[in-house]
């Protein structure tokens, strides 16, 4: 009887094939892990810079992003409520508060910039999201993000209200994304929850 006719041969063959391809994946993952981590770090650093009032070139290299981040951004401390600090000439210009929570399909991660007065928003940016392109994915587009700039956090109640596209706005509200109710609602919920917690922490220091 030939070896490949034996009962145990298919099991052995599948085991060896699985072992071979698993080893390839492990080796490939080891070689690419550092690159993935570097890309994730740069994406976060870019989001921080886009959220605070720093002028960024339309085309900017990862090395330049990292240089600007290191030169201008200070790490979060317990006193800052988890927000990073944008400093210029040793003066606080803005806070950069990381935000994260559940979207409609997957976690949404971003950064919201808040001026030194702790009220005016300087910008918002996202570095991780997997919402539906053309719908919830519009949170990354300028049309949605730009409306945050210059808004003011309400002193009571909801810091920043998300209203229907047909409703009028005031200084503490922005429009939700048309056709993406779940993404807009979920983002507004965790954004406002984290803004309230941040403000309460910083104000009591």
C-alpha positions as a Markdown table, in Angstrom:
| # | Residue | x | y | z |
|---|---|---|---|---|
| 1 | Unk | 0.0 | 0.0 | 0.0 |
| 2 | Unk | 1.4 | 3.4 | -1.0 |
| 3 | Unk | 1.8 | 6.0 | 1.7 |
| 4 | Unk | -0.9 | 8.3 | 0.2 |
| 5 | Unk | -3.4 | 5.5 | 0.4 |
| 6 | Unk | -3.0 | 5.1 | 4.1 |
| 7 | Unk | -5.9 | 6.3 | 6.4 |
| 8 | Unk | -3.7 | 8.7 | 8.4 |
| 9 | Unk | -2.1 | 10.3 | 5.3 |
| 10 | Unk | -4.7 | 13.0 | 4.7 |
| 11 | Unk | -4.6 | 14.1 | 8.3 |
| 12 | Unk | -0.8 | 14.3 | 8.3 |
| 13 | Unk | -0.9 | 16.2 | 5.0 |
| 14 | Unk | -3.4 | 18.8 | 6.3 |
| 15 | Unk | -1.3 | 19.2 | 9.5 |
| 16 | Unk | 1.9 | 19.8 | 7.6 |
| 17 | Unk | 0.3 | 22.1 | 5.1 |
| 18 | Unk | -1.3 | 24.1 | 7.9 |
| 19 | Unk | 2.0 | 24.3 | 9.8 |
| 20 | Unk | 3.8 | 25.5 | 6.6 |
| 21 | Unk | 1.4 | 28.3 | 5.8 |
| 22 | Unk | 1.1 | 29.3 | 9.5 |
| 23 | Unk | 4.8 | 29.7 | 9.6 |
| 24 | Unk | 4.8 | 31.9 | 6.5 |
| 25 | Unk | 2.1 | 34.1 | 8.1 |
| 26 | Unk | 4.0 | 34.4 | 11.4 |
| 27 | Unk | 7.2 | 35.4 | 9.6 |
| 28 | Unk | 5.4 | 37.9 | 7.4 |
| 29 | Unk | 3.6 | 39.3 | 10.4 |
| 30 | Unk | 6.9 | 39.7 | 12.3 |
| 31 | Unk | 8.4 | 41.7 | 9.3 |
| 32 | Unk | 5.4 | 43.9 | 8.9 |
| 33 | Unk | 4.4 | 44.5 | 12.5 |
| 34 | Unk | 6.7 | 47.5 | 13.0 |
| 35 | Unk | 5.5 | 49.1 | 9.8 |
| 36 | Unk | 1.9 | 48.7 | 10.9 |
| 37 | Unk | 2.6 | 50.2 | 14.3 |
| 38 | Unk | 4.5 | 53.1 | 12.7 |
| 39 | Unk | 1.6 | 53.8 | 10.4 |
| 40 | Unk | -0.9 | 53.8 | 13.3 |
| 41 | Unk | 1.3 | 56.2 | 15.3 |
| 42 | Unk | 1.6 | 58.6 | 12.3 |
| 43 | Unk | -2.2 | 58.5 | 11.7 |
| 44 | Unk | -2.8 | 59.4 | 15.4 |
| 45 | Unk | -0.2 | 62.2 | 15.3 |
| 46 | Unk | -1.7 | 63.6 | 12.1 |
| 47 | Unk | -5.1 | 63.6 | 13.7 |
| 48 | Unk | -3.8 | 65.5 | 16.7 |
| 49 | Unk | -2.1 | 68.1 | 14.5 |
| 50 | Unk | -5.3 | 68.5 | 12.4 |
| 51 | Unk | -7.4 | 69.0 | 15.5 |
| 52 | Unk | -5.4 | 71.9 | 16.9 |
| 53 | Unk | -4.7 | 75.2 | 15.1 |
| 54 | Unk | -1.5 | 74.2 | 13.3 |
| 55 | Unk | -1.2 | 74.9 | 9.5 |
| 56 | Unk | -0.4 | 71.6 | 7.7 |
| 57 | Unk | 0.7 | 71.4 | 4.1 |
| 58 | Unk | -1.7 | 69.5 | 1.8 |
| 59 | Unk | 1.1 | 67.1 | 1.1 |
| 60 | Unk | 3.2 | 66.3 | 4.1 |
| 61 | Unk | 5.6 | 63.4 | 4.8 |
| 62 | Unk | 5.3 | 61.1 | 7.8 |
| 63 | Unk | 8.7 | 62.3 | 8.9 |
| 64 | Unk | 7.4 | 65.9 | 8.9 |
| 65 | Unk | 4.2 | 65.0 | 10.7 |
| 66 | Unk | 6.3 | 63.3 | 13.5 |
| 67 | Unk | 8.7 | 66.3 | 13.7 |
| 68 | Unk | 5.8 | 68.8 | 14.1 |
| 69 | Unk | 4.1 | 66.5 | 16.7 |
| 70 | Unk | 7.3 | 66.2 | 18.8 |
| 71 | Unk | 8.0 | 69.9 | 18.6 |
| 72 | Unk | 4.5 | 71.2 | 19.4 |
| 73 | Unk | 2.6 | 68.5 | 21.4 |
| 74 | Unk | 3.0 | 67.6 | 25.0 |
| 75 | Unk | 1.9 | 64.4 | 26.6 |
| 76 | Unk | -1.4 | 64.1 | 28.5 |
| 77 | Unk | -1.2 | 64.1 | 32.3 |
| 78 | Unk | -3.8 | 63.4 | 35.1 |
| 79 | Unk | -4.2 | 67.2 | 35.4 |
| 80 | Unk | -5.1 | 67.5 | 31.7 |
| 81 | Unk | -7.9 | 64.9 | 31.9 |
| 82 | Unk | -6.2 | 62.8 | 29.3 |
| 83 | Unk | -5.9 | 65.6 | 26.8 |
| 84 | Unk | -2.6 | 66.3 | 25.0 |
| 85 | Unk | -1.4 | 69.9 | 25.0 |
| 86 | Unk | -0.5 | 72.1 | 22.0 |
| 87 | Unk | 2.1 | 74.5 | 23.3 |
| 88 | Unk | 3.7 | 77.5 | 21.5 |
| 89 | Unk | 6.5 | 79.5 | 23.1 |
| 90 | Unk | 5.7 | 77.7 | 26.4 |
| 91 | Unk | 2.1 | 78.9 | 26.3 |
| 92 | Unk | -0.9 | 76.6 | 26.1 |
| 93 | Unk | -2.8 | 77.2 | 22.9 |
| 94 | Unk | -5.2 | 74.2 | 22.8 |
| 95 | Unk | -6.1 | 70.8 | 24.2 |
| 96 | Unk | -6.2 | 67.8 | 22.0 |
| 97 | Unk | -8.6 | 65.3 | 23.5 |
| 98 | Unk | -8.6 | 61.7 | 22.1 |
| 99 | Unk | -12.1 | 60.3 | 21.5 |
| 100 | Unk | -13.1 | 56.7 | 21.0 |
| 101 | Unk | -16.2 | 54.7 | 21.1 |
| 102 | Unk | -18.5 | 52.3 | 19.1 |
| 103 | Unk | -19.6 | 53.3 | 15.6 |
| 104 | Unk | -22.2 | 51.5 | 13.6 |
| 105 | Unk | -19.8 | 48.9 | 12.3 |
| 106 | Unk | -16.6 | 49.2 | 14.3 |
| 107 | Unk | -14.9 | 51.5 | 16.8 |
| 108 | Unk | -14.4 | 55.2 | 15.8 |
| 109 | Unk | -11.3 | 56.9 | 17.0 |
| 110 | Unk | -10.5 | 60.6 | 16.7 |
| 111 | Unk | -9.2 | 63.8 | 18.3 |
| 112 | Unk | -11.1 | 67.0 | 19.1 |
| 113 | Unk | -9.2 | 70.2 | 19.7 |
| 114 | Unk | -10.4 | 72.6 | 22.3 |
| 115 | Unk | -9.0 | 76.1 | 22.8 |
| 116 | Unk | -7.2 | 77.2 | 26.0 |
| 117 | Unk | -10.5 | 78.7 | 27.2 |
| 118 | Unk | -11.9 | 75.2 | 27.4 |
| 119 | Unk | -14.9 | 76.2 | 25.3 |
| 120 | Unk | -14.1 | 76.9 | 21.7 |
| 121 | Unk | -13.5 | 74.0 | 19.4 |
| 122 | Unk | -10.4 | 74.3 | 17.2 |
| 123 | Unk | -11.0 | 71.3 | 15.0 |
| 124 | Unk | -11.7 | 67.5 | 14.9 |
| 125 | Unk | -10.0 | 64.7 | 13.0 |
| 126 | Unk | -10.3 | 60.9 | 12.8 |
| 127 | Unk | -7.6 | 58.3 | 12.6 |
| 128 | Unk | -9.6 | 55.0 | 12.7 |
| 129 | Unk | -13.1 | 54.2 | 11.4 |
| 130 | Unk | -14.8 | 51.6 | 9.3 |
| 131 | Unk | -18.1 | 53.1 | 8.7 |
| 132 | Unk | -20.0 | 52.7 | 5.4 |
| 133 | Unk | -18.3 | 54.7 | 2.6 |
| 134 | Unk | -20.6 | 57.5 | 1.4 |
| 135 | Unk | -22.6 | 57.4 | 4.6 |
| 136 | Unk | -21.1 | 57.0 | 8.0 |
| 137 | Unk | -17.6 | 57.2 | 6.5 |
| 138 | Unk | -18.4 | 60.9 | 5.7 |
| 139 | Unk | -17.3 | 61.8 | 9.3 |
| 140 | Unk | -13.7 | 62.0 | 7.9 |
| 141 | Unk | -14.7 | 64.5 | 5.1 |
| 142 | Unk | -14.1 | 68.3 | 5.4 |
| 143 | Unk | -17.9 | 68.9 | 4.9 |
| 144 | Unk | -18.6 | 67.3 | 8.3 |
| 145 | Unk | -15.4 | 68.1 | 10.1 |
| 146 | Unk | -15.2 | 71.8 | 9.2 |
| 147 | Unk | -18.5 | 72.7 | 10.9 |
| 148 | Unk | -16.9 | 71.9 | 14.3 |
| 149 | Unk | -14.3 | 74.7 | 14.0 |
| 150 | Unk | -15.3 | 77.8 | 16.1 |
| 151 | Unk | -18.2 | 76.0 | 17.8 |
| 152 | Unk | -18.5 | 76.5 | 21.6 |
| 153 | Unk | -19.1 | 73.8 | 24.1 |
| 154 | Unk | -22.4 | 74.5 | 26.0 |
| 155 | Unk | -21.9 | 75.3 | 29.6 |
| 156 | Unk | -24.7 | 73.0 | 30.7 |
| 157 | Unk | -26.4 | 69.9 | 29.3 |
| 158 | Unk | -25.0 | 68.4 | 26.1 |
| 159 | Unk | -21.7 | 70.0 | 25.3 |
| 160 | Unk | -22.1 | 69.7 | 21.5 |
| 161 | Unk | -25.5 | 68.8 | 20.1 |
| 162 | Unk | -25.9 | 66.8 | 16.9 |
| 163 | Unk | -28.9 | 68.1 | 14.9 |
| 164 | Unk | -30.7 | 66.9 | 11.9 |
| 165 | Unk | -29.5 | 68.4 | 8.6 |
| 166 | Unk | -32.8 | 70.3 | 8.2 |
| 167 | Unk | -32.6 | 71.9 | 11.7 |
| 168 | Unk | -31.1 | 75.3 | 12.4 |
| 169 | Unk | -27.8 | 75.5 | 14.3 |
| 170 | Unk | -26.5 | 77.6 | 17.1 |
| 171 | Unk | -23.1 | 78.1 | 18.5 |
| 172 | Unk | -23.1 | 74.7 | 20.3 |
| 173 | Unk | -24.5 | 72.4 | 17.6 |
| 174 | Unk | -23.5 | 70.8 | 14.3 |
| 175 | Unk | -25.4 | 68.8 | 11.6 |
| 176 | Unk | -25.5 | 65.0 | 11.6 |
| 177 | Unk | -24.5 | 63.2 | 8.5 |
| 178 | Unk | -27.4 | 62.7 | 6.0 |
| 179 | Unk | -28.4 | 59.1 | 5.8 |
| 180 | Unk | -26.1 | 58.0 | 8.6 |
| 181 | Unk | -28.3 | 58.3 | 11.7 |
| 182 | Unk | -26.6 | 55.4 | 13.6 |
| 183 | Unk | -23.1 | 56.6 | 13.0 |
| 184 | Unk | -24.0 | 60.2 | 13.9 |
| 185 | Unk | -25.9 | 59.2 | 17.0 |
| 186 | Unk | -23.3 | 56.9 | 18.4 |
| 187 | Unk | -20.5 | 59.3 | 17.7 |
| 188 | Unk | -22.4 | 62.2 | 19.4 |
| 189 | Unk | -23.1 | 60.0 | 22.4 |
| 190 | Unk | -19.6 | 59.0 | 23.2 |
| 191 | Unk | -18.1 | 62.3 | 22.2 |
| 192 | Unk | -20.3 | 64.2 | 24.6 |
| 193 | Unk | -19.8 | 61.7 | 27.4 |
| 194 | Unk | -16.1 | 62.0 | 27.1 |
| 195 | Unk | -16.2 | 65.8 | 26.8 |
| 196 | Unk | -18.3 | 66.1 | 30.0 |
| 197 | Unk | -15.8 | 63.8 | 31.8 |
| 198 | Unk | -12.8 | 65.7 | 30.5 |
| 199 | Unk | -14.3 | 69.1 | 31.5 |
| 200 | Unk | -15.2 | 67.9 | 35.0 |
| 201 | Unk | -11.7 | 66.5 | 35.5 |
| 202 | Unk | -9.9 | 69.7 | 34.3 |
| 203 | Unk | -12.2 | 72.1 | 36.1 |
| 204 | Unk | -11.6 | 70.5 | 39.5 |
| 205 | Unk | -7.8 | 70.6 | 39.2 |
